[in-house]
Amino acid sequence: MGGIGKTALAVEAAHRACAQGWFPSGTLFVDLRGYDDDPVTGDQAVLALLDALGVQGSDLPQTTVRQYDTYREILAERQDRTLLILDNASDPSQFLPLLPGTDRHRVLITSRNRPDALPVRLIDLETLTPDDSAALVTRALHDADERDDRPAREPHALRELADLCGHLPLALQIAGAMLRRRRHRDIASLVAEIKEAEDPTAVLDNGSAGTDLYGRSLALRPVLETSYRRLPPEQARLLRLLALAPGTDTSAEAVAALTDRETDDTLGRLEDLASAGLVTPVPGGDVRWRLHDLVRAFGMRVVAGDTVFKEEGDAARERLLAFYCRWADAADDRLRWLPGAPEPQRFTNRAKALAWLDSERAGLVAAVQWAREDRYADRAVQLAFHLAEYLEWRRFLHDWLTAARTARETAPRIGNRFYEGAALTNLGNALREAGQVEEAIAAYTHARDLHRTDGHSHWEGLAWDGLGIALQEAGRVEEAIDAHIRGRDLCRAAGDPHGESGAWNNLGIALREAGRVEEAIDAHIHDRALCQAVGDRHGEGKAWNNLGIALRHAGRVEEAIEAYAKDLEICGEFEDWYGSGLTLGNLARIHEDTDRPAEARATWLRAAAAFTQANAPDRANDAQSRADALT
């Protein structure tokens, strides 16, 4: 990538090699200016090399062919090794004629393009690590004034600045120069300025001045522009549209949706952009593609500055949202599928649906936030609904809240009151799981009232049931019991056995909290029977777990242990690690109650491991603490 530090590395390597005596005949350096408007050709470069080798005036051959011959003859006659640095090449035609005709000498070439077709050793340069980025800026400040203590006083701001610079050496060098000039201002002020502009290239280029050690201007945008201008039209279009993709990296299928091209064709162009140093492949099961943050900012700026490109970008985002909605809907269908229902087509099992959602999660959640723009509101709100089951399953509560809040804010603008009520229920679920109970109660209550007004009795029942859970968590148990009964009856009347079973389950929990244990046991048995009748195996597992809790409170310990074992078996089938952790915690409490500390400790440790796998660190820490207390 431009600005990654290729020339600096090549020159540093040459200095160190010469200092160790590797090249007694010295070093030859040519800047091929490959990305300038008028790059240096091989024919021009050989004249500069001959001049450096002492071939001048009347000794200089008159024809190009003889000039190359003379150049190679001189190198062939040299017994001591020479290092030739051919810097900033954009095309093999610039450097191939300059390669020595002998393997005695060494050649180091720098380029933004990978010459994959040539038998040369390739060394890809990546951005710096966060520590090295901070060290680069710190050194830049200390070299100018060793008393500059801003890096030590503002370590967090320094790290944030490095992140905003994308850990790109050129950007960090410019940031260091800006901080030297504004030496009476803190680092945080520059961080705030970049954040406010939402485009680091604009701030850094406006504040940059002067040249680097190699006489090159300290500016980011010209570096990016030269790379962009050299792209063929289809590759340039791909780069612009990829800059609009949400998330940090994108699958080839999603990029194909953005560009409205076939996946195989898109993959080839992505590989071309990677060879030009403008995208980075992210290895994994399926290779994904990442733009450097500064390249993304540049691409977005190109799109925003041209009305044709902007319309092209809007259409691309619509295509990507449609792609995400189709696939997220299909994955959600698989996660919610019950035996006897039509088989979802796109994903043949839960594991494949979860794997796709896991790989696309960042982009999916970011795409939901496009709902703030009216053009994408409908699709983005639908996407939030399709993600709810998955985000709850994986315990990505922050993402769930982000998507649910966005859908809640957007749904009223769509003019669909059903969407508005569904968005409120989804938000209530997310708030409740995140422990924000009073906000959840408000969301459920609003959803319930909307669905009642519009005659959506089934959805009103689901809102009542969610409200009951939140009321119970707020300590309002009697109100919770009433809410669950209302939810159960509405779901039953609507012919929704799944919703009815959930209400029975939640009613059982509330009844147990109210001390009505036998009624609670009966409610969980009803729940279990309904789940078994409709083939809801995962719901059946939850019913077994809650039945076990009620049985434990009734003093029926052995029956409770058997119920927990049934649930653990089902959790294993679904790889429901969070559910496993909850049930193992319940089982550990029985071991504690029956004075079996060794069994209790082992079970708490299993619970901690399950919660860790489920991305629930707080519960994992609690389980570990319970185990440690039994040591």
N, C-alpha and C positions, 0 to 999 in steps of 0.2 A: 504494500500500500504506500502511496505517496506520503512522505512525512514520517515514515516508520524508523528512519535512521540508517538506511542502507549505506549511504556515502560515509557517514561518520564511522560506522562499523568497519567498512573496507579500509579507510584511512588509518584507523586505530590498529587494525590487524597488520597493515603494512609497516607502521612504525615499530610495532613490537617485533615483527619478523626480522626487519632490518637490524634492529638493536641486538638481536640474537645471532646475527651474521648469516641468516639464511639466504640473503640475496647480495652477494658481494658486488655485483654489477649495478646494484641500485634498483630504482623503481621508475616506471614510466606511467604517467597519469594523463588520461584524456577524458574530458567531459563531453559526452556525445549529445547532450541537450536533447534527448529523445522526445521530450514532451513539449518542447518549444514549438512555435509556429514554423520555424525553419531549422529542423534537426541537422546535426552534423552527419554527413555521409561518410562512408568508409573511405572514399577517395580523398575527402578533405582531412580526415583524421590521419591518414598515412603521411600526409605532408607535415602535419604537426609532429608526428613521431620521428620522421626523418630529421626534422630540424633539431629535435631534442637529442638525436643520436649523432649530430654534428654534420649532417649532409645538407649543405646550404649552397646558395649562389650557383656557380657554374658546375658544381659537383652534383646538383640535383638533376636527375634524369628528366627528359622532357615529356615522355609518355607515361600514362598512368600504369600501364603494364610493367614498364621498367622500374617505376617507383616502388611497386609492390615487390618486384624481384630483388631490388637493392635492400629494401627493408628486411626481407627474409634472409638474405645473404649475411647481413650484418649480425642478425640474431644467431644464425647458424654458426658463425665464426666465433661468437662469444663463448669462451669456455666456462666462465662463471655465470651462475644463474641470475636471471633478471625477473622481476615481478612487473607485469603489465596490468594496470587497473583501467578498465574501460567502464566508465561511470555513466549511469543514467541512459541506458540503451532502451529503445522502444521497439526495435525490430532487429531480427538476426542479421539482416543485410548490413547493419551498421558495424557489427563486430566480427562476423565470420571472415571477411577478407583480412582482418588484422591479426588473426591467430598465428602464432609462430609456426614455422614448418618443422619444428623440432620439439621433443617432449622434455628438453632440458629446462626450459623456462616455464614459468607459471603465469596464469591469467586469472584475474578476478573481475567479474562482470556484475554490475548492479542494474536492476531493471524492475519496473512495476509489473512486467509480464513474465509469465513462466514459459520458457522455450521448451515445452514438453517434447517436441519432436526431435530435439538434439541430444546427443549422448554426452551431456554435461551433468556434473553434480549440482543438484539444486538445494539451496538452503533457504527455507521460508522464514521470514522474520515475523514475529507476533508482537502485539503491543506489550508494554512493560507490566510487571506485576504491580499491585498497589504499593508495596513497600518501595520498589525501585522508582516508581513515579514520584512518590513523596520525597525520596532521596534526591532525585534530579532537580526538583524545584528548590529544595533546601540548599543544595550545593550552589545552584545559580544565585541564590540570595547571599549565601556566605562568601562566595567568591568576590562579590561586589562589596560586601561589608560584613566582616566577620562578627560584628556586634548585632546584626539583624537577628533578633530572637523571635520573630513572628512564627516560624515553624514550631518552635518549642512551646510558645504560648497558645497556639491555635492548631493543635494536631488534628482535631476533628474537621475544621475548615479546610486544612491542607488536604486531607483525604477526600473531602467532598470536591474540592477543586480538581484533584487528579481524576476523580470519577467523571466530572463534567468534561474534562479534556479527553475522555475516552482512553486515557493512559497512552496516548499517542505522543511520541517524543517531540515532534514539531509543535504540537499544541501546548505541551508542557513548557517547552522552551519559550514560546511566545508569552505564556502566562507568567513565567519567571521574569521576563523582561518588563512586562507591565507592572509587576509588583516592585521591581527595582525602581521604576520611574515614580510610582506612587508609594514611596517608602514610608510616608507618614500615615498611610491608611492600612487598615488590617486586611488580612486575607479574606475574611468573611464578607467584606464589601464587594470584592470581585466575584465571589460566589453568588451573592445576592443579585448582582448585575447580570450575570449569565443566566440565572434562573428566571429573572424577570423577562429577559429577551426571548427565552425559550429556544435560542439558537446560538450555541457557543461560537460558531464560525463568525457570526456578525459582530459579537463583542470582541473576540480575540483579534479579528482582522482590523476592526476600527481602532483598537488600542495598540496594535503592533507597529513597530518602527525599526528601520535599519535592516541589516543583513546578518546572516550567520557567518561562521568561520570560513565558509566556502564561497562567500560573496553572493549568496542567494537571499532573496527577499524573505523576511519572516512573515509569511502570510499563508493562511490555510486555503482560502477559497481558490486562488489561482492553481494550487496543486490539485485540488479536486476537479476544477473546471477543465484542466488540460487532459486529465484522465477521461472525463466524461465526453469531451469533444471528439476524442479519438475513437469512440465506440461506434460500431455500425448502428443504423437506426433501430433495429429490433432489440439489440442489447441495451441501447440507451433508454428505450421505452420500458424494458424490463427493470432496469435500475430505478427509474422514476417511480414505477408502480410498486416495486418491492419496498421502497422507502415509506409507502403508506401502510404497509402491513402492520397489524398490531402484534405485540409480543416481541421478545428479543430474537427469536429465530422462527423460521417458517418451513413447513414441509413443501416438497416439490408439488404435491397435489394442490395445496392451498395457493401457491404461486401461480400454478396453471389456471386456477379459478380467477385470480386477480387479472391475469393477462389475457384470458379467454383464448388460450392456446392448448394444444395437446400436452399431456404431462411429459412424454418423451422428448418432444421438441423443446419444452421449457427446461428440462433437465440439462440438455446440451447447452443451452444459452447460459444457464447458471454456471456450468463448468467453465464456459468461456469467460464469464465475469470473474470467476475465482482465479483464472489464469492471469487476468488483468489486475489482480489484487484488490478488487472492489467488493467482493463478497467472500465469506469464509464458510467452508463446509464444516458442519458440526457432526463429528462421527457419532455413530450409535447404530441401533438396529436398522433404522431407515435414516439416511443422511438428511439433515436439515440444513438450512442456509441462513446465515446471519450477516447483517450489515453492521459495519462499525457505526457507532452512534453519530460520529461527525459526518460520515457519508450519508446516513439517514437524514440528518438535519439538512445537508446540502440538497439531497433529492427532493425533500419536502419543499424547500425554498424554490427550487426550479419549478415544481408543479404550481405552487402558489403564485408565481410571477407570470404565468402564461394562461390566458383564459381557455385556450384549447386543451392544454395539459390538465387544467383544473377539471374540466368536464370529463376528460378521459379518466382522471383519478376518481371522480365521483362514481362513474359507471363501474370502475374496477372494484371499489369498496362495496357497491351493491352486489356485484357478483360474488365477492368473497363472503359477505353476510349470508347470501342465499346458500352457498356451499356449506358454511358452518352450520346454518339452521338445519339443512337436510341431514347432515351427518350427526349432529348433536341430537336431533330428534330420533334418529335411528338408534344411536347408542342408548338414549334414555328409554326407548321402547324395549331394548334388550334388558336393561337393568330392572325394569318394572314388569317384565314378562312373567306370566304364570302359565303352568302347564294347562293345555286345553285351549288357550288363546292362539290366534294365528301366529306363526313363527315370524319374527322380524327378519328382514331379508339381508340387510347390509352386514350385520355382525352375527356370526354363527354361535357365539357364546359370550358370557359375561366378561371373560378375561380379555377377549379382543376388543370389546367395547370400552372397557376400562383402560386398556393400553392406548387406544386412540385418544381418549379424553385426557389421559395423563400427558401425552406428548403435545397436545394442542391447548392445554389448559390456559397458559398465559395469554395466547392469542384470543381464545374464546372469551375470557373475562374482559380483556381489553376491548374486544369488538362490541361487547354489550354496552360499553360506555359511549359508543357512537350514537346511542339512542338519544343523546342530548341534542343531536342535530335532527330536525324534523324529517329530513329525507330518509333517514335510516331508522326512525323510531319504532315502527311496527315490527320489523324484523328483529331488531335488537332486543325488544321486550320479549318476543317469543323465545329468543335464544336464552334469556335469563331463566325462563320457565324450564327449558330443556336441560339446563345445567344443575338445577336445584338438587335432584336426587343424588347426582354424582358428587357434588361439592359437600353434601352432608355425609355421604358414605365415606369419602376420603378425609373428612374432618378439615377441609380447607375453609374454615369459618370466616376468615378475613375476606377471601374471594367471594364467598357466598353473600356476605353482607354487602360487599361492593356491588355485585350484580343485582341483588334484591333491592337495594336502595335506588339504584339507577332506574330499575323497572318501575318502582313505586313513583318516582318523580316524573317519569315520562308517560306512564299509562294514561293519566287524565288528558294529556294533549292529543292522544290518539282518538278520543271520543268514543271509546268502547268501555262501558261500565263493567262488563264482565272481566275484561283485562285488568281494570283498576282493582276490582275485588280480589282477583287471583293474585295480583302483585302484592296486595296488602297481606294476604294469607302467607305467601312465600316469605315476605319480609318478617312477619310475625314468627314463622318457624326459625329463620336465621337469627333473629334477635334473641329468641328463647334459648337456642343452643349456645349463643354467645354469652348468656347470663344477664342479658338486659331485659329483665322480666317486665318492668312497668311499661317500657316502650312496646314490648311484644303484646301486652294486654290491650294497649291503645290500637295497635295495628289490627289485631284480631277483631276487636269490637267494631272498628270501622268497616272491615271486610264483611263481617256478619250482617251489618245494617245495609250495606250496598246490595248484597246478594238477596237479602229478604225483600228489599224494595223492588228489585228486578225479577223476582220470582225464581231465582236459581236456588231451589231448596237443597239440592245435593251439595252445592258449594257452601251454602249457609251451614249445613251440617258439619262440613270439614272445618269451617271457621269456628263453630261452637266447640268442636273437639280440641282444636289448638288452643282456644281461649281457656278451656278447662285445665289443660296442662300448665299454662302460664299462671292461672289463678292458684293452682295447687302449689306451685313453686313460690308464690307470693304469700303462702300461708293461709289462703282463703279456701279451705278444703270443702266446706259445705257448698259454696258457690261453684266450685270445680265439679263436684258430683252432679249438680243440676245441669251444668254445661255439657258434661259428657253424656248424660241421659238424653238431652235435647239433640246432641250430635248423632248419637246412636239411632234414635228414632227417625231422624230425617234421612240418614244414609240408608236405613232399612226400607223406608218408604220409597226411596229413589232406586231401589234394587241394586245397591252397591255393597256387596258382602265384604269387600276389602275395607271400605271405609267404616262399615259397621263393626268389623272385627277390631280395627284400631281403636274405636270408641269403647268397645268392651274392655280392651286391654287397659286403656287409660282410666276407665271407670274403676277397674279393679285396683289400680294403684291408689286412686283417691280414697276408695272405700277402706283400704288397708291403713292409710294415713289417718282416717277418721276412727280407727279402732274397730271397724266392722269386718273382721278378718274372714269369717265364714262367707259373708257376702262377696268379699274380694276373691276368695278361692273359686266360688261359683262363677264370677265374672270372667276370670282367666280361663276356666274350663270352657265357657261359651266361646271365648276368643279362639282358643286352640281348636275347637271343633269346627268353627267357621273357616279358619285357615286351612285345616286339613281338607275340608269339603271343596274348596276352590283351588287347592294345590299350591297355596302360598307357603312354601317351605320356610322361607326366611321369617315370615310373620309367625309361623308356628314356633320357631326357635325363641322369638321374643316372648311368646305366650308361656313357653316352658320356663324361661328364666323368671318371669314375674310370678308365675304360679309357685316356683320354688321359694321366692321371697315370702309369699303369703303363707306357704306351708311351714316355713321356718318360724314365722311369727305365731303360728298355731301350735308350735311345739312338735310338729311332725317332721323330725330332722331327717330320717332316712329317706322319706318320700321327697323331701326338698333336695337332698343330694342326687337322687335319681333324676329329678327334673333338671337340675343344673347340667348333669351329664348329657341329657338329651339335647339341651341347647348348645353345649360345647361341640357336640358332634355336628350340628347344623351350621354353627359358625365356621367350623373347619371346612365344610363343603363350600361355603361362600367366600372363604378367606376374609371373614368379617372380624378383623383383629380388634376393633373397638368393642364390638359386642362380646368377643371372647374375654377381653379385659374386664368388662363389667361383671360377667358371670363368674369369672375366676375370683374377683374380689368378693362376690357374694358367697362363694364356696369357702374362701379363706375365713370369712367371718364365722361360718358354721364351725370350722375347725377350732377357731379361737373360743367359741362358746362351749365347745365340748372338751376343752383343755387338751388340745392336740397341737402344741406350739410348733413342732417340727413340720407337720403337714401344713399348718397355716403359713409358716414362713416360705416353704417351697411354693405354695400356691400364690402368695403375694408376688414372689419373684417371677412366676409365669405371667401374672397379670401385668407387671411392669414391662416385661418383654413385649406382650401383646399391645399395650398402649403405645410403646415406642414405635412399633411397626405401624400402628394406626395413626401416627402423627399427632398424638395427644400427650405432649411432654409433661403438662401439669399433672395429669392423672398418673403418668408413669412415675414421676417423682414421688407422688403421694404413696403409690403402691410400694415403691422401693423403701420409703421411710417406714411404712408399716412392717415390711420384712426386716429391716434393720433393727427395729424395736424388739423383735422376737429373737435376736441373736443370743 
